[in-house]
Amino acid sequence: MMGAERPSTAMVLAAGLGKRMRPITDTIPKPLVPIAGKTLLDWGLDSLQQVGVEKAVINVHYLPDQIVRHVATRDRPGIVISDESERLLDSAGGIVRALPELGSKPFYILNADTFWLDAGKPNLERLALAWDGKAMDILLMLAELPSTTGHSGGTDFLIGPDGRLSRAKGNPDELIYAGAAIADPHIFAGASAEPHSLNAYFDRAIAAGRLFGMVMRGHWITVGTPGAIAPAEAAVRRAFADAPRVDMSRVNRQ
């Protein structure tokens, strides 16, 4: 178990086009869409800062200069930009390109267009405590559907008694991937920085019995379309009204 040895680096996937968020994303990249007074990107970066991550690598493609300017205002975590302006590399290709900055130890992976509200101990801390490098290649944070807002798709994974994952295969009672994970960089050995998806690595880890999951505590929020903004902000207000243990300083700060 990693215990106190939390990952010190993180990959933040922020290079998507955000087409479903148009017309908002005609002028700003999706990670900079504000929810409850704070951008989607800052919700994630604040979660990383909260658990002591020292360096976050952010890949950019669409309207990249806006993201570069925005993160320049942050002190923590330290930001490194991985520029994919010329060509999108997809989730895994972007990580492979950023590996020299991410280091040789397990690191966090975060999607920049989803976020969550912790209940009690930060979920990223819980993820680090659950990590077991001897048994795991990837550890995913998962959410139960009743604890989500904005999710319109199906479920993703079935979790076994020991935490091992398999694909949900359409079972509506299973879990969704909550856009946060810990991965061992060795799984990308020999991969090239060409466009390809993390899903291939999930499936490879499942086949090896080395994909595990942890169910988050709190509320998970995804904002896929302009119409999802109001429900997301209502969920934030509701969560803070119902759970004062959530850190109020994380709201209304960009």
N, C-alpha and C positions, 0 to 999 in steps of 0.2 A: 504494500500500500504506500502511496506517496505521502500520506499524512500531511505534515507541515510543508513538504516540498511541493508547493503548488507550481504549475507552469509559470514561467516568467515571460513567455512570449505568446503572441496570439496572431492568427491570421483572420482578418475581417474582410469578408467577401462583399465588396461594394461596387462591382463593375457592371452590374446588370443595367439593362436599358429602361426598365420600368414602364413598358408600353401600356400596361393595363391601367396605369395611374394617369394617363393623359386625360385632360389637357394640363394638369398640374406639372407633369414632367416634360412638357414642351419647353419649359424655362428653367427647371431645376432638376438635378438628379434625385432619384427616389430616396436615397439615404438621407437627404437633407429635408425631406417632408417633415414638418413639425407636428408632433402629437402632444397635446397637453403642455405646450410651451417649450418642448424640447425635441430636437430632431431625432429621427429613428436611429441615425448613426450615433448620436450622443447617448441615447439610452444604452446601447451596447457598450460603448467606450466607458461609460460610467460604471457598468457592471464589471468590466475588466479592471478599472482603477480600484474598485472596492476590494478586489481580492489580490491586489498588489502586483498586477502584471506590469512589467517594466517597459516592454516594447510591443507595439501593435503594428503589424504590417497591413496596410489597407491597399487593395488593388482598385484601380480606377480606370474607367473607359469613357463613359458618357458624361459630357460636361465636366471633365476632370478638374479643371482649374477651380471650380466652385468648391469642390471637396478639399482640394489642397489649401485654399485660403481659409476654409472653415476650421480645419483641424490645426492650422497654425496658431490658433488662439488657445489651444490646450497645452497645459504643462505636463499632465500625466494622463495615460501612459505616454511614453515617447512614441512618436509616430514616424513610420517609414512608409513612403508611398511607392507602390509597385505599379508602374505606368503601363497599362495595356491599351493605350490610346490607338495604336495601330491595328491591334487585333485582339478580340476577346478570346480568352483562354479557357473559359468555363471554370467550374469550381475547382477541379483537381489540377488542371493546367496552371491556373493562377497560383495555387499552393506550391507546385513544383518550381515555378519560376522564383518564388519568394523563399525557398528553402535555405539559401545562404544566410538570410537575415533571421530565420526562425530558429536556427541552431540545431544541435544534435539531441536535445531532450524533448520529451512530449510537450506539445503546445496546444493551446485552445484554438478552435475554429468557431467563428461566429458569422451568421448571416446578418448583413447590415439592414435588412428590411423587416425584421421581426424583433420583438423585445418581450420582456416579462417583468412581472412585479413579484419580488421575493416575499415569501412568508416565513419569517424566522431566519435561520442561517442562510446566507447567500447561496443560491443554487450552484454557482460556479465553484464555490468552496466545497460544497457537498460533492460535486463532480470530481474535484481533485482528491478528496478523501476516499472516494469510491474507486479510484484508479488503481489497477494492479497490473503493472507492466509485464509480469510473468505470464499472466493469463490473457491479456487484452492487447489488441492492435488499435482498436478504436472504441471509445466509450461515448455513447450518445445521450444527450439530455432529451427526455421524452415528456409529452404532456397528455393528460387524459382529456378527451373531448369536452366534458362538462366544464373544464377549467380553462377554456380558450374563448377568444373573441376573434371573429373575422375569418375563421378557417372554413373554406367551402369545399375542400377536397375530401378524400377518404382517409383512412388510417394507413400507417406505414409499417408498423412492426408489432410482433407478438413477443412478449418477454417471458422467459422461462423462470422457474423458481430460483435458479442461480444467477439470474440477470442476463443470460445469453439471449440474443435476439435472432428471430427469423422474420421473414416478410409476412405482413398481415394478410396479403392476398384477398383483399376486399372485405375482411371481417370488420364490421362497423363498431365492434366492441373493444377494439384494440387501441394502440397508442400512436400518436403522431410524433414525428421528429420535430423538436422544438428549436432547431437552428443553432444549436450549440453543441460542441463536442470536444473531446481530447483525443489527439491522435499521436501515435509514435512515428517520427519521421522516417523510420526504416521502411515503412510500407511503400514509400515512394521511390525506393532505391531502383535505379535504372530507368525511371520514367523520364520522359522528355516534356519540356514545357510547350506541349501542343494542346489544342483544345480537347479536353475530355472531362468526364464528370466524376464526382466523388462516389456516385452510386456504384461504379465498378469496384471501388475499394470496399464499400459496404458489403457487396455480394461476395467478394473474395474473402473478407473476414468472416462472414457467415459460414462459408464453406469450410474454413479452417477452425470454426468454433471459437473465434476470437473477436466477434462483435458483441459488445455488451451495452446495456442501457441502464439509465437511472431515471426514475420518474420524478419530475420537478415538483416543488411545493410552491404554490402561489397561483398566479394567473398569467397565461401566455397570450400574446396579442400579435396578430398579423394584419397588415394593412395592404391589401392588394389592389384596391380601386378607390377612387375619390369617395364613393359612397360608404367605404369602410372607416373613414376618418371619424365621423361622429360616434359610431358605436365604440371605437377604440378609446376615444376621449371619455366617453361615458363609463367604460370599464375602468379606466384609471381613477376617475372620481369615486366610483363605487368601491374600488379596492382600498383607497385611502380612507374612505369613510368607515368601511367595515373592519379594517385592519390597521389600527394606529401604529402597530409595531413596524410597519413599512417605513423606511427612512424618508421623511418628507423633504429633506434637503435635495433629493434627487429629482424633484419635480420643479418645473418652471425655471430650469437652468439650461442654457444652450452653450 
